[in-house]
Amino acid sequence: MSDTPVKIIVDLSKPAGERESIVPLTAEEIAEREQMAIQAQAEQEAREAEAAAKAAAKASALAKLEALGLTEAEALAIVGA
């Protein structure tokens, strides 16, 4: 079997047993899928960075509130944790 990715096309207008056909992807389809994978990875990394920044900001806010003399429970109530 070749290393070329394939797609399965299902044509429900054909009789059972003849509906599925396996077709190799074109170079354009392969390039498009690779680009989509790169974009998905970048979006995932952006979401993770945003979550980390939010967590850091929340921790900083809690530390500042506690430094002002609030208890941890009071600080959490203000920050919304």
Contact map, one row per residue, 1 for C-alpha under 8 A:
111000000000000000000000000000000000000000000000000000000000000000000000000000000
111100000000000000000000000000000000000000000000000000000000000000000000000000000
111110000000000000000000000000000000000000000000000000000000000000000000000000000
011111000000000000000001100000000000000000000000000000000000000000000000000000000
001111100000000000000001100001000000000000000000000000000000000000000000000000000
000111110000000000000111100000000000000000000000000000000000000000000000000000000
000011111000000000000111100000000000000000000000000000000000000000000000000000000
000001111100000000011110000000000000000000000000000000000000000000000000000000000
000000111110000000111110000000000000000000000000000000000000000000000000000000000
000000011111000000111000000000000000000000000000000000000000000000000000000000000
000000001111110000110000000000000000000000000000000000000000000000000000000000000
000000000111111000100000000000000000000000000000000000000000000000000000000000000
000000000011111000100000000000000000000000000000000000000000000000000000000000000
000000000011111101100000000000000000000000000000000000000000000000000000000000000
000000000001111111100000000000000000000000000000000000000000000000000000000000000
000000000000011111100000000000000000000000000000000000000000000000000000000000000
000000000000001111110000000000000000000000000000000000000000000000000000000000000
000000000000011111111000000000000000000000000000000000000000000000000000000000000
000000001111111111111000000000000000000000000000000000000000000000000000000000000
000000011110000011111100000000000000000000000000000000000000000000000000000000000
000000011100000001111110000000000000000000000000000000000000000000000000000000000
000001111000000000011111000000000000000000000000000000000000000000000000000000000
000001111000000000001111100000000000000000000000000000000000000000000000000000000
000111100000000000000111110000000000000000000000000000000000000000000000000000000
000111100000000000000011111111000000000000000000000000000000000000000000000000000
000000000000000000000001111111000000000000000000000000000000000000000000000000000
000000000000000000000000111111100000000000000000000000000000000000000000000000000
000000000000000000000000111111110000000000000000000000000000000000000000000000000
000000000000000000000000111111111000000000000000000000000000000000000000000000000
000010000000000000000000111111111100000000000000000000000000000000000000000000000
000000000000000000000000001111111110000000000000000000000000000000000000000000000
000000000000000000000000000111111111000000000000000000000000000000000000000000000
000000000000000000000000000011111111100000000000000000000000000000000000000000000
000000000000000000000000000001111111110000000000000000000000000000000000000000000
000000000000000000000000000000111111111000000000000000000000000000000000000000000
000000000000000000000000000000011111111100000000000000000000000000000000000000000
000000000000000000000000000000001111111110000000000000000000000000000000000000000
000000000000000000000000000000000111111111000000000000000000000000000000000000000
000000000000000000000000000000000011111111100000000000000000000000000000000000000
000000000000000000000000000000000001111111110000000000000000000000000000000000000
000000000000000000000000000000000000111111111000000000000000000000000000000000000
000000000000000000000000000000000000011111111100000000000000000000000000000000000
000000000000000000000000000000000000001111111110000000000000000000000000000000000
000000000000000000000000000000000000000111111111000000000000000000000000000000000
000000000000000000000000000000000000000011111111100000000000000000000000000000000
000000000000000000000000000000000000000001111111110000000000000000000000000000000
000000000000000000000000000000000000000000111111111000000000000000000000000000000
000000000000000000000000000000000000000000011111111100000000000000000000000000000
000000000000000000000000000000000000000000001111111110000000000000000000000000000
000000000000000000000000000000000000000000000111111111000000000000000000000000000
000000000000000000000000000000000000000000000011111111100000000000000000000000000
000000000000000000000000000000000000000000000001111111110000000000000000000000000
000000000000000000000000000000000000000000000000111111111000000000000000000000000
000000000000000000000000000000000000000000000000011111111100000000000000000000000
000000000000000000000000000000000000000000000000001111111110000000000000000000000
000000000000000000000000000000000000000000000000000111111111000000000000000000000
000000000000000000000000000000000000000000000000000011111111100000000000000000000
000000000000000000000000000000000000000000000000000001111111110000000000000000100
000000000000000000000000000000000000000000000000000000111111111000000000000000000
000000000000000000000000000000000000000000000000000000011111111100000000000000000
000000000000000000000000000000000000000000000000000000001111111110000000000000100
000000000000000000000000000000000000000000000000000000000111111111000001001100100
000000000000000000000000000000000000000000000000000000000011111111100000000000000
000000000000000000000000000000000000000000000000000000000001111111110000000000000
000000000000000000000000000000000000000000000000000000000000111111111100001000000
000000000000000000000000000000000000000000000000000000000000011111111111001000000
000000000000000000000000000000000000000000000000000000000000001111111100000000000
000000000000000000000000000000000000000000000000000000000000000111111100000000000
000000000000000000000000000000000000000000000000000000000000000011111110000000000
000000000000000000000000000000000000000000000000000000000000000011111111111000000
000000000000000000000000000000000000000000000000000000000000000001001111111000000
000000000000000000000000000000000000000000000000000000000000010001000111111100000
000000000000000000000000000000000000000000000000000000000000000000000111111110000
000000000000000000000000000000000000000000000000000000000000000000000111111111000
000000000000000000000000000000000000000000000000000000000000010011000111111111100
000000000000000000000000000000000000000000000000000000000000010000000001111111111
000000000000000000000000000000000000000000000000000000000000000000000000111111111
000000000000000000000000000000000000000000000000000000000000000000000000011111110
000000000000000000000000000000000000000000000000000000000100110000000000001111111
000000000000000000000000000000000000000000000000000000000000000000000000000111111
000000000000000000000000000000000000000000000000000000000000000000000000000110111
